[in-house]
Amino acid sequence: MKDFKSSTEYGWQTTTEDVLDGIDLSGKTALVTGATSGIGSETARAFAAHGANVIITARSTEKAARVVEMIREQTGKTVIIEELELGSIASIRAFANRILTHEVKIDYLINNAGVASCPFGKTVDGFEKQFGVNHLGHFMMTNLIAPALADGSRVVSLSSTGHRMSPVVFDDINYENRP
């Protein structure tokens, strides 16, 4: 099987087909969080198109069903939907329990889901929403499902350039003492 190239061989015009050219992912399992649009849905589609078994997570299973149908039409592959709200510890624990109960081995975990540029808010557990969802949610979820990661698996956590707007202010992580 052809291996992935070095990341230095890619640029801003690189497509998923460029990255996966000649790679057969049959027998591999990919879990993609936040795969209802954008990079997440394209990542899930590309994994399926190259033979992987794909699990996507979404807050909205209705929205996810539309993506799953698109992937099935384009690739012929069935994609599994798992409900996951990364802003809820209870939802993360329930999701992890379902994954571990199914005894699936995950070869590729793509932590893609996130919120950005949203009005100030808090998760159901009281964390500032962006920090709670984008960082704490994925961290907790990844740690809880770690036993399901296959030997040699890859975990990829996406980010943005939003951190350039402000550093993480650890003394006020929940924006309780500043605007």
N, C-alpha and C positions, 0 to 999 in steps of 0.2 A: 504494500500500500504506500502510495506517495505521502510524504510528510508535509506539514505546513511549512511555508517559507519563513524566513526571518522577517520580523516586522519592519525592518529597514528597507525591504524590497517594495513596500507599499506606500501610497501617497493619498492625497485628498481625492483623487479621481478613481481610486481603486473600488471595484464593485465586489459584491459577495461572490460572484462567479469567478472573478480574478483570484480571489483568495482560495476558493474551493476547487479550482480547475484541476481535474485529474484525481481528486480525492474521493474515495468511496467510503462512506460512513455507515454502510450496512452493518447492523448488529450493535451500533453505538446508540446511546440515549442522550439526548440534549434536553435540558430544562431551561426555559427562557422566561424570566419574569417580565411582566408588563409587555406582553406581546400582542396587544390589541391594536397597535398602530406603529408607524415610524420604524425606527431601527429594530425594535423588538419583533414586529411582524415579519420584516424582511429577513431577520436572522432565523426565525423559526421556519420560514419558507425555504431558505437556502439549505438549512440542515435537512429538512424533509426531501428536498430535491436531490440531495446527494445520499439519500438512503437511510438517514438516521431516524430513529423513533423519537418523536418530539412530544414534550409536555410543555404546555404554556400556562402561565398563571395570569390571573386578571381579577380586578375588583368586580367587574361586570361580566358575568358569564354570557350574557346576551351579546355584548360587543365581541367577546372572544369567539362566540359561535360563528359570527360573520367571517372572522379571520380564518378559522378552521375550515370553513366551507371554501374560501378562496384557495387555501393551501391544497385542499383535497382536489379541487378542480384543476389546479396547475400541476400537481405532482402525483396525484393518485394515492397519496399517503393519508392515513388517518392520524389526527393529532388529538391528544388528550388535553382536556381543560381541567385545571385545578383552580378553585377559588382561593384567592389570597389577598388580604388587605394588610399591607406592610405597616400601616399605622395602627395596628391592633395586635397586642401581644397574644390575645386569645386566638385570633385568626391565624397568626404565625404558628402557634403551638398546634392548633388543629390541623393545619396544612402539613406540618412536619410529621405529626402522628400518622396522617394518611400515607405520606410518602414512605415512611419507615415500615408501615404495615404491609404495603404492597411489595416490599423487598426488591424493589427495582434498583439497579446499579446505574448511577448517573455518571456519564463520561465527560459531559460538558455542562457546567452550570454557568449560565449567563445572567448576571445580576444587572438587569437593564431597567427595571421599573423605577419610576421616580416622579417627583413633583417639583415644579420650579416656577418662579415668578407668580406665586399664588398669594392671595391676601393672607395676612397674618392669621394663623390658626394653630390649634393644637391637635395632637392625635387623641384618640379616645383614652389613652393612658396618661395624657397630660404633657407630652413632650412637644416642643415647637415642631410644627408639621414637617417642614423640609428636613430638619435634622433627624426627626423621628422616623420618617419614611425612608429617606434616601440613605441614611447611615445606620441607625440603630436597627431598623427593620430588616435590612439585608444582612447585617452582622448576625443578628439573632437567628434568622432563618438559616443562614449558611452553617452556623455552628450546630443547630439542631438537626439538620439533615446530613451532617458530615459522615455519619455511619453509612449513608447510602451512596457516597462517592466511591466510584470504582478506583482500583489501583491505577495510578497514572492519570487520573482525571485532571481536567483543567477547570479552574474557577476564574471567570472573567467578570470584573466589576466595572461597569461603565461610569463615566463621570462627565462633567461639563466644565466649561471655563468659568462658571458662576463663582467659583472660589476666588476669582480675581477681584470681585466686587468688594469682598470683605473677608478677612481671615475668620476662622472659628474663634469665637470669644468664649473660652472655656469658663470664665468667671460669670458669664451670663448666657449659658447655652440655650435657655428657653426664652430669651428676650423679655425678661421680667423687669429689668432695670434700665432699659434704653428703648428708643423708638425703633 
